[in-house]
């Protein structure tokens, strides 16, 4: 298992992107934005009422999740 970043979970959805002060969320985990900086993930979670989740993947799936 390897740590690859963070995602922000908002209820049953995930943070996907931010432009100005507009946020886009998605229902599918695979469409969620993988965030590499914890401070940024915490900021988005605070602004949206979400929670930060650590993202780990197995060696078999590692290439799919790396940016």
Backbone bond lengths (Angstrom), bond angles and torsions (degrees), N, CA, C in turn:
res aa  C-N    CA-C-N  psi(-1)  N-CA   C-N-CA  omega(-1)  CA-C   N-CA-C  phi
1 X - - - 1.455 - - 1.527 108.91 -
2 X 1.319 114.91 140.26 1.459 119.60 178.47 1.523 109.88 -134.03
3 X 1.340 115.66 138.99 1.457 121.57 176.99 1.521 108.50 -76.32
4 X 1.351 116.89 130.50 1.467 119.93 -179.92 1.518 113.71 -122.34
5 X 1.323 119.11 -5.99 1.452 120.26 177.94 1.508 112.48 149.84
6 X 1.314 115.05 -157.76 1.456 122.69 -177.23 1.524 109.79 -128.66
7 X 1.314 116.33 154.93 1.457 122.57 167.73 1.525 106.37 -128.66
8 X 1.329 116.52 155.28 1.456 121.33 176.98 1.520 107.57 -108.74
9 X 1.316 115.70 119.85 1.463 121.51 179.42 1.523 108.46 -98.64
10 X 1.328 115.53 128.89 1.462 122.36 -179.05 1.523 106.35 -121.88
11 X 1.320 116.59 99.18 1.458 120.63 -174.89 1.517 109.44 63.19
12 X 1.331 116.78 -121.05 1.468 121.42 177.86 1.521 111.96 -97.46
13 X 1.334 116.66 6.69 1.464 121.49 -177.27 1.524 110.60 -115.79
14 X 1.325 115.45 176.54 1.457 122.29 -179.12 1.515 110.13 -130.48
15 X 1.337 115.96 148.32 1.462 121.87 175.33 1.525 108.97 -68.05
16 X 1.348 116.01 133.56 1.462 119.87 -179.49 1.526 111.51 -113.63
17 X 1.341 118.05 -46.00 1.455 119.89 179.11 1.514 110.98 -163.65
18 X 1.332 114.49 165.58 1.464 121.03 179.21 1.519 107.65 -135.60
19 X 1.341 115.69 133.49 1.452 121.26 172.60 1.523 107.01 -135.14
20 X 1.324 116.00 120.61 1.469 122.57 -170.36 1.522 107.71 57.16
21 X 1.313 117.94 -117.56 1.461 120.38 177.61 1.524 111.71 -114.79
22 X 1.324 116.09 19.72 1.455 121.48 176.41 1.527 109.00 -98.89
23 X 1.325 116.20 134.49 1.454 121.13 -179.17 1.523 109.39 -113.68
24 X 1.310 116.21 140.33 1.451 121.64 174.20 1.525 106.99 -110.87
25 X 1.330 115.66 131.87 1.454 120.28 177.50 1.520 109.01 -118.94
26 X 1.313 115.68 161.47 1.460 120.46 180.00 1.519 108.77 -137.03
27 X 1.301 116.12 159.27 1.461 120.85 -179.77 1.517 112.45 -89.64
28 X 1.311 117.24 -26.01 1.465 120.90 -175.43 1.529 110.76 -94.50
29 X 1.318 115.56 132.27 1.458 121.45 179.10 1.523 112.28 -57.90
30 X 1.318 117.26 -38.82 1.468 120.56 -176.83 1.527 112.35 -66.11
31 X 1.342 117.91 -20.11 1.462 121.64 178.31 1.525 112.78 -90.52
32 X 1.320 117.18 -6.58 1.465 121.14 -177.97 1.520 110.95 -68.58
33 X 1.323 115.73 148.54 1.465 121.01 176.85 1.516 109.13 -74.04
34 X 1.326 116.86 128.78 1.454 122.06 175.25 1.525 107.29 -88.10
35 X 1.316 117.43 115.78 1.462 123.39 -175.86 1.524 108.41 -101.35
36 X 1.329 116.91 134.63 1.461 120.10 -177.61 1.526 113.07 -97.58
37 X 1.317 118.94 -18.21 1.466 121.82 -178.07 1.524 110.17 -106.03
38 X 1.329 116.09 121.95 1.457 121.55 -177.90 1.523 111.90 -61.20
39 X 1.327 118.57 -40.58 1.466 120.97 -179.34 1.527 111.63 -59.93
40 X 1.335 116.75 -41.51 1.466 120.78 178.87 1.533 110.29 -66.84
41 X 1.321 116.65 -42.02 1.470 120.31 178.82 1.530 110.30 -61.94
42 X 1.331 117.15 -42.37 1.468 120.80 178.68 1.519 111.46 -64.00
43 X 1.331 116.85 -39.43 1.468 121.18 179.10 1.525 110.90 -62.97
44 X 1.323 116.96 -46.81 1.471 121.26 179.01 1.528 109.80 -62.42
45 X 1.329 117.39 -43.11 1.464 121.18 179.68 1.522 110.83 -61.99
46 X 1.330 116.84 -41.84 1.468 120.41 179.22 1.527 111.31 -65.14
47 X 1.324 116.95 -42.41 1.466 121.47 -178.15 1.520 112.64 -70.05
48 X 1.321 117.70 -28.15 1.466 120.86 -175.14 1.523 113.93 -106.02
49 X 1.326 117.02 -7.62 1.458 119.87 -176.56 1.513 112.64 79.32
50 X 1.322 116.34 18.70 1.462 121.25 -179.30 1.517 112.28 -94.98
51 X 1.320 115.74 -175.18 1.458 122.14 177.22 1.526 109.33 -127.64
52 X 1.323 116.04 148.82 1.458 122.16 179.51 1.521 108.92 -85.82
53 X 1.315 116.44 130.03 1.465 122.80 176.32 1.527 108.39 -116.51
54 X 1.322 116.79 132.83 1.463 121.42 175.04 1.523 108.51 -76.14
55 X 1.320 116.27 140.25 1.461 121.21 -176.75 1.524 110.01 -112.41
56 X 1.317 115.15 117.42 1.458 122.21 175.61 1.518 108.03 -120.21
57 X 1.307 116.83 145.47 1.457 120.15 176.32 1.521 109.61 -133.04
58 X 1.307 115.56 154.32 1.462 120.45 177.95 1.521 109.19 -74.99
59 X 1.300 116.55 161.55 1.459 121.44 179.37 1.529 111.60 -58.37
60 X 1.328 117.94 -32.10 1.459 121.34 -179.13 1.530 112.09 -67.77
61 X 1.333 117.54 -32.55 1.458 121.39 -176.81 1.525 112.69 -101.73
62 X 1.313 118.56 1.38 1.460 122.41 -172.12 1.512 113.56 -56.37
63 X 1.315 118.77 -44.63 1.459 121.53 -177.59 1.525 112.53 -64.27
64 X 1.321 118.43 -26.83 1.458 121.60 -179.30 1.518 112.01 -71.15
65 X 1.344 118.18 -28.90 1.449 121.64 -172.46 1.514 113.73 -102.30
66 X 1.312 118.65 -14.01 1.452 119.55 178.97 1.518 109.35 -75.83
67 X 1.321 114.72 140.89 1.468 119.22 -178.96 1.505 110.88 -93.09
